[in-house]
Amino acid sequence: MDFISYAQMNGFQKFFYNLGQFFVHLPHNIVRLLKFIGRAIVGFFVGIGRAFKFYGLSFVKGDWSTKISYLIMGFGIMVKGQIVKGLVFLAVEAAYFAFMIGFAWQYLSKFLTLGDVISAGGMDPVTGMPVVAQQDDSMLILLYSVMALFVTVLFLMLYILNIKVNVALQERRKNGEKINSLREDLSTLLDQRYHVTMLSLPTILICLFTVLPMIFMILIAFTNFDRFHPMGGLFDWIGFGNFADVFFNNPKKAFTFQTLVGWTLCWAIIATISCYIVGVIFALMINKKGIKGKSIFRTMFVMTVAVPQFVTLLLMSQILSDNVNGVANILLRSIGVIGEGDFVKFLTDPWLAKIFVLIVNLWIGVPFTILSASGILMNIPEELYESAKIDGAGPVTTFVKITMPYMLFVMTPALIQQFIGNINNFNVIYFLTAGGPNNPELYNAGDTDLLVTWLFNLTTSYNDYSLAATIGILVFIFCATLSLITFNMTKSSKNEEEFS
């Protein structure tokens, strides 16, 4: 389709055309994503190859002190005049080996088996005293092994840095250049390399408190860590067994997963679109010329955002309580909609519960959209409307041709983020229905459970950690893939500074 034909479409035609193009190009974009991942993997191994090449060439061309630094970190640096820096590298090496030998190795050596010692009683043949063998804890073995591997990677990075510093100092000495003093190095870290100084600690903390737990969770998905293999005991590697159960091997788990995937996607689509449409309508009403008290309306919506979300949700759960004393039921009874002693199951009927969680989510989500849309509406160039008015365009035409395209251009990344956020919208479901009502046909799940609340219940209520980790991985893969593909297809990504 050429540009002129596309420009002549109305807003709804453009929406469905773009939706169709999304699905048409989806296979191609998935292939592009897989190619990108493949190139990244190839680049990773190429980088490793270059590192080994640098490692070997540096050893061959290095002087005697550089060669010794391959075994004793910091030795060559101290010989070349940077005593304090060399001592730091030496202390790092000593601390690493002390950590590995004194603590980590006892866990890392059992990483492939996750332990095999079970508590057993017996009598010491020498003393005649009862003896109880110390039982292996598979969770601690896995956790400390991952920690040891993380520390090892960090140590290898510093080890390579030690070689690079040796090579750089050797080159400076060979060229007759002055070796930097400690004061000069510190000055560099506070000037030219200030970004390294400021970002090093946050990067390490992110790896420690985000990356390391994520790797631990991923590995849990390949074990049978559940209520039959409790915390403090032994569990084993089972490969892709949990993934097979979720997709086809275990009928009840597979049915639960398919059901909750369908409801989660329906929830995310309806919640995102409803909040966006209603929010835009209210924003247009508030920002319309001639409307008085705009600041009052905006302040009211800001106040609703300022109230903590869980407070609103807990209040709504009490209002929609299913017992006869629920606020909504009392109101319905007082106006004669329901009889005396009757009550409406707002949050325990499967279909009513789904409808009302969507309504409550609308109440919570609309103010955010109103504020965002209001900011965009106030920044649309007035010249566009004046030109359209001169050309004879009416209110509907200006909305379809100017307002809506401009808002979508700016808000599409936020809509993608909101859609992904709704897939993982834990608060609304948990505080209103806690995933209920329970459904015996589902595996430890209720009718309003999203994947994220099912994951939470599997972990906290049923101790099914391995299945919960599997669900977490699948949700992450879906959200990451969808985000990358949809964002890279938007005009906001392709033409960041251009609106047409």
TASULFEN-V238802 format. One record per residue. N is the residue number from 1. PSI is psi in radians with two decimals (NA if undefined). Layout:
n	psi
N	PSI
N	PSI
This chain:
n	psi
1	2.32
2	2.99
3	-0.65
4	-0.75
5	-0.69
6	-0.71
7	-0.46
8	-0.14
9	2.67
10	3.11
11	-0.72
12	-0.69
13	-0.73
14	-0.68
15	-0.87
16	-0.54
17	-0.80
18	-0.63
19	-0.76
20	-0.72
21	-0.56
22	-0.84
23	-0.56
24	-0.75
25	-0.03
26	-0.83
27	-0.73
28	-0.72
29	-0.59
30	-0.72
31	-0.72
32	-0.71
33	-0.76
34	-0.66
35	-0.72
36	-0.76
37	-0.72
38	-0.76
39	-0.63
40	-0.72
41	-0.78
42	-0.76
43	-0.61
44	-0.84
45	-0.57
46	-0.71
47	-0.69
48	-0.71
49	-0.74
50	-0.63
51	-0.75
52	-0.65
53	-0.81
54	-0.70
55	-0.81
56	-0.79
57	-0.66
58	-0.63
59	-0.74
60	-0.75
61	-0.18
62	2.74
63	-3.10
64	-0.66
65	-0.58
66	-0.70
67	-0.70
68	-0.51
69	-0.29
70	-0.41
71	-0.72
72	1.76
73	2.39
74	-0.15
75	-0.90
76	-0.59
77	-0.71
78	-0.72
79	-0.60
80	0.09
81	-0.15
82	1.44
83	-0.88
84	-0.79
85	-0.72
86	-0.72
87	-0.61
88	-0.81
89	-0.71
90	-0.71
91	-0.66
92	-0.78
93	-0.77
94	-0.73
95	-0.67
96	-0.84
97	-0.59
98	-0.72
99	-0.79
100	-0.82
101	-0.74
102	-0.38
103	-1.00
104	-0.55
105	-0.58
106	-0.45
107	-0.73
108	-0.56
109	-0.33
110	0.22
111	-0.69
112	-0.44
113	-0.29
114	0.49
115	2.68
116	0.07
117	2.18
118	2.50
119	2.32
120	2.43
121	2.85
122	3.13
123	2.36
124	2.14
125	-0.36
126	-0.92
127	-0.35
128	0.20
129	2.59
130	2.47
131	2.38
132	2.11
133	2.50
134	2.16
135	2.47
136	2.51
137	1.83
138	-0.62
139	-0.76
140	-0.65
141	-0.80
142	-0.79
143	-0.88
144	-0.46
145	-0.76
146	-0.72
147	-0.73
148	-0.69
149	-0.66
150	-0.79
151	-0.64
152	-0.74
153	-0.76
154	-0.71
155	-0.71
156	-0.64
157	-0.74
158	-0.56
159	-0.79
160	-0.68
161	-0.67
162	-0.74
163	-0.75
164	-0.74
165	-0.73
166	-0.80
167	-0.74
168	-0.75
169	-0.64
170	-0.71
171	-0.71
172	-0.73
173	-0.69
174	-0.63
175	0.05
176	0.35
177	2.75
178	2.41
179	2.28
180	2.48
181	3.00
182	-0.71
183	-0.71
184	-0.66
185	-0.73
186	-0.68
187	-0.66
188	-0.71
189	-0.39
190	0.07
191	-1.56
192	-0.60
193	0.58
194	-0.57
195	-0.63
196	-0.73
197	-0.76
198	-0.55
199	-0.24
200	-0.91
201	-0.84
202	-0.64
203	-0.77
204	-0.72
205	-0.64
206	-0.78
207	-0.67
208	-0.74
209	-0.09
210	-0.99
211	-0.81
212	-0.85
213	-0.59
214	-0.73
215	-0.71
216	-0.75
217	-0.72
218	-0.75
219	-0.58
220	-0.57
221	-0.31
222	0.33
223	3.09
224	0.74
225	1.72
226	-2.91
227	-0.35
228	-0.23
229	1.33
230	2.89
231	2.36
232	-0.14
233	-2.70
234	2.47
235	2.95
236	2.85
237	2.36
238	0.22
239	-2.28
240	0.41
241	-0.73
242	-0.65
243	-0.68
244	-0.70
245	-0.73
246	-0.59
247	-0.68
248	-0.41
249	-0.66
250	1.89
251	-0.74
252	-0.74
253	-0.73
254	-0.74
255	-0.73
256	-0.78
257	-0.81
258	-0.73
259	-0.80
260	-0.55
261	-0.79
262	-0.82
263	-0.68
264	-0.76
265	-0.74
266	-0.80
267	-0.85
268	-0.74
269	-0.88
270	-0.76
271	-0.71
272	-0.86
273	-0.75
274	-0.78
275	-0.65
276	-0.85
277	-0.86
278	-0.69
279	-0.72
280	-0.72
281	-0.83
282	-0.69
283	-0.71
284	-0.69
285	-0.76
286	-0.67
287	0.04
288	2.44
289	2.42
290	-0.22
291	2.22
292	2.67
293	0.56
294	-0.74
295	-0.57
296	-0.81
297	-0.77
298	-0.69
299	-0.69
300	-0.74
301	-0.61
302	-0.65
303	-0.67
304	-0.60
305	-0.57
306	-0.45
307	2.25
308	2.39
309	-0.71
310	-0.48
311	-0.81
312	-0.74
313	-0.72
314	-0.66
315	-0.77
316	-0.61
317	-0.58
318	-0.69
319	-0.70
320	0.30
321	2.49
322	-0.17
323	3.01
324	-0.34
325	0.15
326	2.49
327	-0.81
328	-0.67
329	-0.66
330	-0.73
331	-0.78
332	-0.62
333	-0.64
334	-0.47
335	0.12
336	0.24
337	-0.66
338	2.75
339	2.97
340	2.25
341	-0.20
342	2.80
343	2.68
344	2.32
345	1.32
346	-0.68
347	0.08
348	-0.19
349	2.29
350	-0.80
351	-0.73
352	-0.67
353	-0.74
354	-0.70
355	-0.77
356	-0.48
357	-0.56
358	-0.67
359	-0.79
360	-0.68
361	-0.60
362	-0.75
363	-0.67
364	-0.66
365	-0.46
366	-0.75
367	-0.66
368	-0.75
369	-0.69
370	-0.80
371	-0.75
372	-0.82
373	-0.63
374	-0.74
375	-0.67
376	-0.77
377	-0.65
378	-0.22
379	0.07
380	2.22
381	2.24
382	-0.43
383	-0.53
384	-0.75
385	-0.68
386	-0.71
387	-0.72
388	-0.66
389	-0.68
390	-0.64
391	-0.01
392	0.23
393	2.40
394	-3.09
395	-0.72
396	-0.76
397	-0.77
398	-0.61
399	-0.78
400	-0.66
401	-0.43
402	-1.06
403	-0.95
404	-0.81
405	-0.68
406	-0.76
407	-0.71
408	-0.66
409	-0.73
410	-0.66
411	-0.12
412	-0.82
413	-0.67
414	-0.62
415	-0.69
416	-0.79
417	-0.68
418	-0.66
419	-0.80
420	-0.68
421	-0.63
422	-0.55
423	-0.63
424	0.51
425	1.58
426	-0.73
427	-0.88
428	-0.82
429	-0.81
430	-0.78
431	-0.37
432	-0.94
433	-0.20
434	0.48
435	-0.19
436	3.08
437	2.65
438	2.53
439	1.95
440	-0.30
441	-0.27
442	2.73
443	1.73
444	0.76
445	2.82
446	3.09
447	-0.50
448	0.10
449	2.31
450	3.01
451	-0.65
452	-0.64
453	-0.57
454	-0.76
455	-0.77
456	-0.80
457	-0.67
458	-0.60
459	-0.85
460	-0.58
461	-0.53
462	-0.04
463	0.55
464	1.24
465	-0.69
466	-0.73
467	-0.69
468	-0.71
469	-0.65
470	-0.79
471	-0.72
472	-0.73
473	-0.79
474	-0.70
475	-0.74
476	-0.79
477	-0.78
478	-0.85
479	-0.75
480	-0.77
481	-0.83
482	-0.73
483	-0.82
484	-0.77
485	-0.88
486	-0.70
487	-0.72
488	-0.24
489	-0.22
490	2.71
491	-0.49
492	-0.55
493	-0.70
494	-0.63
495	1.37
496	-0.57
497	0.30
498	2.35
499	2.22
500	NA
